[in-house]
Amino acid sequence: MLEAGGCAIDAATAAQAVICAVMPHSAGLGGDLLQTVRLPTGSEHSLNATGRSARSMPSPPSSDGGTSVTVPGVVSGWEVAQRRWGRLPLSAVLEPALRAAKEGYRVDAILHRSAQDQRRRLERFGGGDWGLLHLEPGDLWRQPELASLIEAIGKEGSTAFYQGSAARAVAESVSAHGGSLDETDLARHSIDVTPPVTTAWRGGRLAVQPPNSQGVLLAMAARWFEQRGVVPDEALDHLLVEVTEAVFAHRDNAGRGSALFDETLEVDETTAARRGGPRAYLHTAGVAVVDSDGYAVSSLVSVFDDFGSAVFVPELGISLNNRAAGFTQGSNAPRPNARPVHTLAPALITDATGRTTALATPGADGQVQTLLQVMCRMRFLGQSLAEAIAAPRWRSENGLLLIEAGHPRLDALTEQGHPCTVREPGDGVFGAVVAAGFDDEGPFAEADWRRQVKRGKR
């Protein structure tokens, strides 16, 4: 896209669309998009392309099936991003995804394993005849229905998804599996473009998505460390765990946004409080892009759980999200025509020198934790971006501290009372960071080895 005269916006949309075509277990046209953008002028914008629950949503929704589906937002996000900031037409940026769907994609081991793991769910909710379920690794997978949908969106815009036969097919599939999302819900869908939530960081600022993203939890944690100042090397991981669990106590109220900055975080600097908090959800895919003109994009696309709700729409060749399963309690309690708190938390960091870095990672509640570890390793341990991404990580999850084998602080964390459970290096719970940025020397990018290592490739 850059070589074709586009900017980072065009490249991000193209990459997101390809992910939706070839990684349907993580993302798809039945899912959502959250994206933070920095323009060459220095202005920052948060694009919230997430959908609402049905106007007649049953309470509470299930974790999969029709009741768990919210209006998919990603298609509207692409259209708005391209109209506001892109240089290329929507049809051009969707062309690589169209080609992948029409001409075919070799099924890799990751996709095959995910499809087989979720086979029963997909068969239960209408996907029994989906070609993907009947292929082996290395087989060529063509998706003519998806190709037709992508082509129509490129020509007609988002109305090709939210109105007419596509909207009707979505509504009918949801209804067939117990949900109440209908064509009117789809037709009424809209998205938000607002300023991000920002906080001081390392002489510059950290920008995160405003509600309904729980990205404010990352900002809360960053503020604690900003105010703390110097952190001894040997204390860093313990403090990171404790601050993580302290901010996750406020997850259900993430809708308050920056008002949460007034909350005091109680942190024991020597002993594990063992509060727990973060959950075990995974999945999602990140895209980070910059260009030499000064555009920067940090983004995440997702259907939430593997294949989302597992509700399959045969006419479109897509599975639908299960974001209604993200409702919890309090101000995030299930309700009609509402957005649940989202785990998607893309971030942009600009330091005092003007160096800008776009960061994102999959991993649901692990996103805040992974990004915080990378940020603090750079700040307090003096590591480069590449070193901070490659370093051993941990994840607080359901009352346990999952930690990569070989982590240098394993024994110390155990002695401080953390309930450590060792996982093999590269386990999916530890995320897969995407990072791109620019400084005085121009654009740069870093990738995370973890995305492939658990499949035997590093």
C-alpha positions as CSV (number, residue, x, y, z in Angstrom):
1,M,0.0,0.0,0.0
2,L,2.9,2.4,0.8
3,E,4.5,1.6,-2.6
4,A,1.2,2.3,-4.3
5,G,1.2,5.8,-2.9
6,G,-0.8,5.2,0.3
7,C,0.0,6.1,3.8
8,A,0.0,4.1,7.1
9,I,-3.8,4.2,7.3
10,D,-4.1,2.5,3.9
11,A,-1.5,-0.1,4.9
12,A,-3.2,-0.8,8.3
13,T,-6.6,-1.3,6.7
14,A,-5.1,-3.6,4.1
15,A,-3.3,-5.7,6.7
16,Q,-6.4,-5.9,9.0
17,A,-8.5,-7.1,6.0
18,V,-6.0,-9.8,5.1
19,I,-6.0,-10.9,8.7
20,C,-9.8,-11.1,8.6
21,A,-9.6,-13.3,5.5
22,V,-6.8,-15.7,6.6
23,M,-7.1,-15.7,10.4
24,P,-10.9,-16.2,11.1
25,H,-10.2,-17.7,14.4
26,S,-8.8,-14.4,15.6
27,A,-10.6,-11.8,13.5
28,G,-13.1,-11.4,10.7
29,L,-15.8,-9.2,9.1
30,G,-18.0,-10.4,11.9
31,G,-15.8,-8.7,14.5
32,D,-14.6,-5.3,15.6
33,L,-11.7,-2.8,15.3
34,L,-10.2,-0.4,17.7
35,Q,-7.5,1.9,16.3
36,T,-5.5,4.8,17.5
37,V,-4.0,7.2,14.8
38,R,-1.3,9.9,14.9
39,L,-1.3,12.3,12.0
40,P,1.7,14.2,10.7
41,T,0.3,17.3,12.5
42,G,0.8,15.5,15.8
43,S,-2.9,15.2,16.5
44,E,-4.2,11.9,17.8
45,H,-7.5,10.2,17.2
46,S,-9.2,7.0,18.5
47,L,-11.4,5.1,16.1
48,N,-13.9,2.9,18.0
49,A,-15.4,0.5,15.5
50,T,-17.2,-1.7,17.9
51,G,-20.9,-2.6,17.9
52,R,-23.7,-2.6,20.3
53,S,-25.9,-5.4,21.7
54,A,-29.3,-6.0,20.2
55,R,-32.0,-3.6,21.2
56,S,-34.0,-6.5,22.5
57,M,-31.0,-8.4,24.0
58,P,-31.9,-11.2,26.4
59,S,-30.2,-10.8,29.8
60,P,-27.8,-12.3,30.5
61,P,-26.3,-13.3,27.1
62,S,-24.5,-16.6,26.7
63,S,-20.8,-17.0,26.0
64,D,-21.4,-18.2,22.5
65,G,-24.3,-18.7,20.1
66,G,-26.8,-16.0,18.9
67,T,-27.3,-14.2,22.2
68,S,-23.5,-13.4,22.4
69,V,-23.4,-11.5,19.1
70,T,-23.1,-7.7,19.0
71,V,-23.2,-5.7,15.8
72,P,-19.9,-6.2,14.0
73,G,-18.0,-3.0,13.6
74,V,-14.9,-3.6,11.6
75,V,-16.3,-2.9,8.1
76,S,-17.6,0.5,9.2
77,G,-14.2,1.2,10.8
78,W,-12.4,0.6,7.5
79,E,-14.7,2.9,5.6
80,V,-14.4,5.8,8.1
81,A,-10.6,5.4,8.4
82,Q,-10.2,5.5,4.7
83,R,-12.6,8.4,4.2
84,R,-11.0,10.5,6.9
85,W,-7.3,9.8,6.6
86,G,-6.5,7.3,3.8
87,R,-5.1,8.2,0.3
88,L,-6.3,5.1,-1.6
89,P,-9.9,4.0,-2.4
90,L,-11.4,1.3,-0.2
91,S,-11.5,-1.1,-3.1
92,A,-7.7,-0.8,-3.5
93,V,-6.9,-1.5,0.2
94,L,-9.2,-4.4,0.3
95,E,-7.8,-6.0,-2.9
96,P,-5.1,-8.1,-1.1
97,A,-7.8,-9.6,1.1
98,L,-10.1,-10.1,-1.9
99,R,-7.3,-11.9,-3.7
100,A,-6.6,-14.2,-0.7
101,A,-10.3,-15.1,-0.4
102,K,-10.8,-15.6,-4.1
103,E,-7.6,-17.3,-5.2
104,G,-7.0,-19.2,-2.0
105,Y,-4.8,-19.4,1.0
106,R,-2.7,-22.4,2.2
107,V,-4.2,-23.5,5.5
108,D,-1.4,-23.3,8.1
109,A,-1.0,-25.4,11.2
110,I,-2.3,-22.7,13.5
111,L,-5.5,-22.2,11.7
112,H,-6.1,-25.9,11.2
113,R,-5.6,-26.6,14.9
114,S,-7.9,-23.8,15.9
115,A,-10.6,-24.9,13.5
116,Q,-10.5,-28.5,14.8
117,D,-10.4,-27.4,18.4
118,Q,-13.6,-25.4,17.8
119,R,-15.2,-27.8,15.4
120,R,-18.1,-28.8,17.7
121,R,-19.0,-25.2,18.4
122,L,-18.9,-24.3,14.7
123,E,-21.0,-27.3,13.7
124,R,-23.5,-26.5,16.5
125,F,-24.0,-23.0,15.2
126,G,-24.3,-23.5,11.5
127,G,-20.8,-24.0,10.2
128,G,-20.8,-27.8,9.6
129,D,-20.5,-27.3,5.9
130,W,-17.8,-24.6,6.1
131,G,-15.0,-25.7,3.8
132,L,-12.3,-24.8,6.4
133,L,-13.4,-27.7,8.7
134,H,-12.7,-30.2,6.0
135,L,-9.2,-29.2,5.0
136,E,-5.7,-30.2,6.2
137,P,-2.6,-28.1,6.7
138,G,-1.2,-27.1,3.3
139,D,-4.5,-27.4,1.5
140,L,-5.6,-24.4,-0.6
141,W,-8.7,-22.8,0.9
142,R,-10.8,-20.7,-1.3
143,Q,-13.7,-18.6,0.1
144,P,-16.0,-17.4,-2.7
145,E,-18.7,-16.1,-0.4
146,L,-16.3,-14.0,1.5
147,A,-14.7,-12.8,-1.7
148,S,-18.1,-11.6,-3.0
149,L,-18.7,-9.8,0.3
150,I,-15.3,-8.0,0.3
151,E,-15.7,-7.1,-3.4
152,A,-19.1,-5.6,-2.7
153,I,-17.8,-3.6,0.3
154,G,-15.0,-2.2,-1.9
155,K,-17.5,-1.0,-4.5
156,E,-20.4,0.1,-2.4
157,G,-18.9,0.8,1.0
158,S,-20.2,-0.3,4.4
159,T,-23.9,-0.4,3.2
160,A,-23.0,-3.6,1.4
161,F,-22.6,-5.1,4.9
162,Y,-25.1,-3.2,7.1
163,Q,-28.0,-3.2,4.7
164,G,-29.6,-5.5,2.2
165,S,-28.9,-9.2,1.7
166,A,-25.8,-9.3,3.9
167,A,-27.5,-7.7,6.9
168,R,-30.4,-10.0,6.4
169,A,-28.1,-13.1,6.3
170,V,-26.4,-12.0,9.5
171,A,-29.8,-11.4,11.3
172,E,-31.2,-14.7,10.1
173,S,-28.1,-16.7,11.4
174,V,-28.2,-14.9,14.7
175,S,-32.0,-15.6,15.1
176,A,-31.5,-19.3,14.1
177,H,-29.2,-19.7,17.1
178,G,-31.2,-17.9,19.8
179,G,-30.2,-14.3,19.3
180,S,-32.3,-11.2,18.7
181,L,-29.9,-9.0,16.8
182,D,-31.8,-7.9,13.7
183,E,-31.5,-5.9,10.5
184,T,-32.5,-2.7,12.2
185,D,-29.7,-3.1,14.7
186,L,-27.2,-3.4,11.9
187,A,-28.7,-0.5,9.9
188,R,-28.5,1.8,13.0
189,H,-24.8,1.0,13.7
190,S,-22.4,3.9,14.0
191,I,-18.9,4.3,15.2
192,D,-17.0,7.0,17.2
193,V,-13.8,9.0,16.4
194,T,-12.7,10.8,19.5
195,P,-9.5,12.1,21.2
196,P,-7.6,9.3,23.0
197,V,-7.2,9.1,26.8
198,T,-3.7,10.4,27.5
199,T,-1.3,10.5,30.5
200,A,2.3,11.6,31.0
201,W,5.0,8.9,30.3
202,R,8.7,9.3,30.2
203,G,8.7,13.0,29.4
204,G,6.1,12.5,26.8
205,R,2.7,10.9,26.8
206,L,0.9,7.6,26.4
207,A,-2.3,7.6,24.4
208,V,-4.9,4.8,24.8
209,Q,-8.4,4.1,23.6
210,P,-11.2,5.8,25.6
211,P,-14.2,3.7,26.8
212,N,-15.5,1.2,25.9
213,S,-11.9,-0.1,25.7
214,Q,-10.3,-1.0,29.0
215,G,-7.1,0.7,27.7
216,V,-7.6,3.2,30.6
217,L,-6.3,0.4,32.9
218,L,-2.9,0.7,31.1
219,A,-2.9,4.4,31.5
220,M,-3.8,4.0,35.3
221,A,-0.8,1.7,35.7
222,A,1.5,4.0,33.7
223,R,0.5,6.9,36.0
224,W,1.4,4.9,39.1
225,F,4.9,4.2,37.8
226,E,5.2,7.8,36.5
227,Q,4.5,9.1,40.0
228,R,6.6,6.4,41.7
229,G,9.7,7.5,39.8
230,V,12.8,5.3,40.3
231,V,12.2,1.6,40.5
232,P,15.0,-0.8,41.5
233,D,15.6,-3.6,38.9
234,E,14.9,-6.3,41.4
235,A,11.5,-4.8,42.5
236,L,10.1,-4.1,39.0
237,D,8.3,-7.4,38.2
238,H,6.7,-7.6,41.7
239,L,5.4,-4.0,41.4
240,L,4.2,-4.7,37.8
241,V,2.1,-7.6,39.0
242,E,0.7,-5.7,42.0
243,V,-0.2,-2.6,40.0
244,T,-1.8,-4.8,37.3
245,E,-4.0,-6.5,39.8
246,A,-4.8,-3.2,41.4
247,V,-6.0,-1.5,38.2
248,F,-8.0,-4.6,37.1
249,A,-10.1,-4.1,40.2
250,H,-11.6,-1.2,38.3
251,R,-12.2,-3.0,35.0
252,D,-16.0,-3.1,35.3
253,N,-15.9,0.7,35.6
254,A,-13.6,1.3,32.6
255,G,-16.5,3.3,31.1
256,R,-15.5,6.1,33.5
257,G,-12.4,6.7,31.4
258,S,-9.9,9.2,32.7
259,A,-12.1,9.8,35.8
260,L,-10.5,6.6,37.1
261,F,-7.2,8.5,37.4
262,D,-8.6,9.9,40.7
263,E,-8.7,6.4,42.2
264,T,-5.9,5.5,44.6
265,L,-4.1,2.2,43.8
266,E,-3.1,0.4,47.0
267,V,0.1,-1.5,46.3
268,D,2.2,-3.6,48.7
269,E,5.8,-3.1,47.5
270,T,7.2,-6.3,49.2
271,T,4.5,-9.0,49.4
272,A,1.9,-10.3,46.9
273,A,-1.6,-9.3,47.8
274,R,-2.9,-12.1,45.5
275,R,-6.0,-10.1,44.4
276,G,-6.1,-11.7,41.0
277,G,-8.5,-10.0,38.6
278,P,-7.4,-10.5,35.0
279,R,-9.3,-13.3,33.2
280,A,-8.1,-16.0,30.9
281,Y,-9.5,-14.8,27.5
282,L,-7.1,-14.9,24.5
283,H,-7.2,-14.4,20.8
284,T,-7.2,-11.2,18.6
285,A,-4.6,-9.8,16.2
286,G,-2.6,-6.6,16.2
287,V,-1.4,-4.3,13.4
288,A,1.0,-1.5,13.9
289,V,2.1,0.7,11.0
290,V,4.0,4.0,10.5
291,D,5.3,5.8,7.4
292,S,8.0,8.4,6.7
293,D,5.4,11.2,6.4
294,G,4.6,10.9,10.1
295,Y,1.4,8.8,10.2
296,A,1.2,6.1,12.9
297,V,-1.4,3.5,13.5
298,S,-1.9,1.1,16.4
299,S,-4.8,-1.3,16.0
300,L,-6.4,-4.5,17.0
301,V,-9.1,-6.6,15.1
302,S,-11.0,-9.3,16.9
303,V,-14.0,-11.6,17.1
304,F,-13.2,-12.2,20.8
305,D,-13.0,-15.9,21.5
306,D,-11.7,-18.3,18.8
307,F,-14.2,-17.9,15.9
308,G,-16.2,-15.6,18.2
309,S,-19.7,-16.8,18.9
310,A,-19.1,-19.7,16.4
311,V,-22.3,-18.5,14.7
312,F,-21.6,-19.0,11.0
313,V,-23.2,-17.0,8.2
314,P,-23.0,-19.3,5.1
315,E,-24.1,-16.7,2.6
316,L,-21.1,-14.5,3.7
317,G,-18.5,-17.1,4.7
318,I,-17.9,-15.5,8.1
319,S,-18.4,-16.3,11.8
320,L,-19.7,-13.6,14.1
321,N,-18.2,-12.2,17.3
322,N,-19.3,-13.0,20.8
323,R,-18.5,-9.6,22.4
324,A,-21.7,-9.6,24.5
325,A,-19.9,-12.2,26.6
326,G,-17.7,-9.2,27.6
327,F,-20.5,-7.8,29.8
328,T,-19.8,-8.4,33.5
329,Q,-21.4,-6.5,36.4
330,G,-21.9,-3.0,37.8
331,S,-21.8,-0.4,35.1
332,N,-20.7,-3.1,32.6
333,A,-23.8,-5.2,33.3
334,P,-25.6,-6.7,30.3
335,R,-28.2,-4.4,28.8
336,P,-29.7,-3.7,25.4
337,N,-28.2,-1.4,22.8
338,A,-25.0,-1.1,24.7
339,R,-21.3,-1.7,24.2
340,P,-19.6,-4.0,26.7
341,V,-16.1,-3.1,28.0
342,H,-13.7,-4.3,25.4
343,T,-10.3,-5.9,26.1
344,L,-8.8,-4.4,22.9
345,A,-6.2,-1.8,24.0
346,P,-3.9,-0.4,21.3
347,A,-1.4,2.2,22.5
348,L,0.7,5.1,21.1
349,I,3.7,6.5,23.0
350,T,5.4,9.7,22.1
351,D,8.5,10.7,24.1
352,A,10.1,14.0,24.8
353,T,12.2,13.8,21.6
354,G,9.2,13.2,19.4
355,R,9.9,9.4,19.0
356,T,6.5,7.8,18.4
357,T,5.9,4.1,18.9
358,A,2.6,2.2,18.1
359,L,2.2,-0.9,20.2
360,A,-0.5,-3.6,20.4
361,T,-0.8,-7.2,21.3
362,P,-3.4,-9.9,21.3
363,G,-4.3,-11.6,24.6
364,A,-7.5,-10.0,26.0
365,D,-6.8,-9.2,29.7
366,G,-3.2,-9.9,28.9
367,Q,-2.9,-6.9,26.6
368,V,-2.6,-4.3,29.4
369,Q,-0.1,-6.6,31.2
370,T,2.1,-7.3,28.2
371,L,2.3,-3.7,27.0
372,L,3.0,-2.5,30.6
373,Q,5.9,-4.9,30.9
374,V,7.4,-3.8,27.6
375,M,7.1,-0.1,28.5
376,C,8.6,-0.5,31.9
377,R,11.5,-2.6,30.8
378,M,12.4,0.1,28.4
379,R,12.0,2.8,31.0
380,F,13.4,1.3,34.2
381,L,15.8,-1.4,32.9
382,G,17.1,0.6,29.9
383,Q,16.3,-2.0,27.4
384,S,15.7,-1.4,23.7
385,L,12.3,-2.0,22.2
386,A,13.5,-5.3,20.7
387,E,15.0,-6.4,24.0
388,A,11.9,-5.5,26.0
389,I,9.7,-7.4,23.6
390,A,11.9,-10.5,23.5
391,A,12.4,-10.7,27.3
392,P,10.6,-13.4,29.4
393,R,7.1,-12.3,30.5
394,W,4.4,-13.3,33.0
395,R,0.6,-12.9,33.0
396,S,-1.7,-12.6,36.0
397,E,-4.7,-14.8,35.2
398,N,-7.6,-16.1,37.4
399,G,-5.6,-15.8,40.6
400,L,-2.4,-17.4,39.2
401,L,0.8,-15.8,38.0
402,L,1.7,-17.6,34.7
403,I,5.3,-17.1,34.0
404,E,7.6,-18.1,31.1
405,A,10.2,-20.8,31.9
406,G,13.6,-19.1,32.3
407,H,12.2,-15.9,33.7
408,P,15.0,-14.5,35.9
409,R,12.6,-13.4,38.7
410,L,10.7,-16.6,39.1
411,D,12.3,-17.6,42.4
412,A,12.0,-14.1,43.8
413,L,8.4,-13.7,42.8
414,T,7.6,-17.1,44.4
415,E,9.3,-16.0,47.6
416,Q,7.2,-12.8,47.6
417,G,4.0,-14.9,47.7
418,H,3.0,-14.9,44.0
419,P,1.3,-18.2,43.0
420,C,3.6,-18.9,40.0
421,T,2.8,-21.5,37.4
422,V,5.6,-22.0,34.8
423,R,4.6,-22.2,31.1
424,E,6.8,-23.0,28.1
425,P,8.4,-20.0,26.4
426,G,6.1,-18.6,23.7
427,D,2.9,-19.8,25.1
428,G,0.0,-17.8,23.7
429,V,-1.0,-16.4,27.1
430,F,2.0,-14.1,26.9
431,G,0.8,-12.2,23.8
432,A,2.6,-11.3,20.6
433,V,3.6,-7.7,20.4
434,V,3.5,-5.7,17.2
435,A,5.4,-2.4,17.3
436,A,6.2,0.3,14.7
437,G,7.4,3.8,15.1
438,F,9.6,6.6,13.9
439,D,12.3,8.8,15.3
440,D,15.0,11.2,13.9
441,E,16.4,8.3,11.9
442,G,13.1,7.4,10.3
443,P,10.6,4.5,10.6
444,F,11.4,1.3,12.5
445,A,9.4,-1.8,13.5
446,E,9.8,-4.8,15.8
447,A,8.0,-8.2,15.9
448,D,7.5,-10.7,18.6
449,W,8.9,-14.2,18.2
450,R,6.1,-15.7,20.3
451,R,3.5,-15.7,17.6
452,Q,5.1,-18.8,16.0
453,V,7.3,-20.5,18.5
454,K,4.7,-22.7,20.1
455,R,4.1,-24.2,16.7
456,G,7.7,-25.2,16.5
457,K,9.0,-22.2,14.5
458,R,11.0,-19.4,15.9
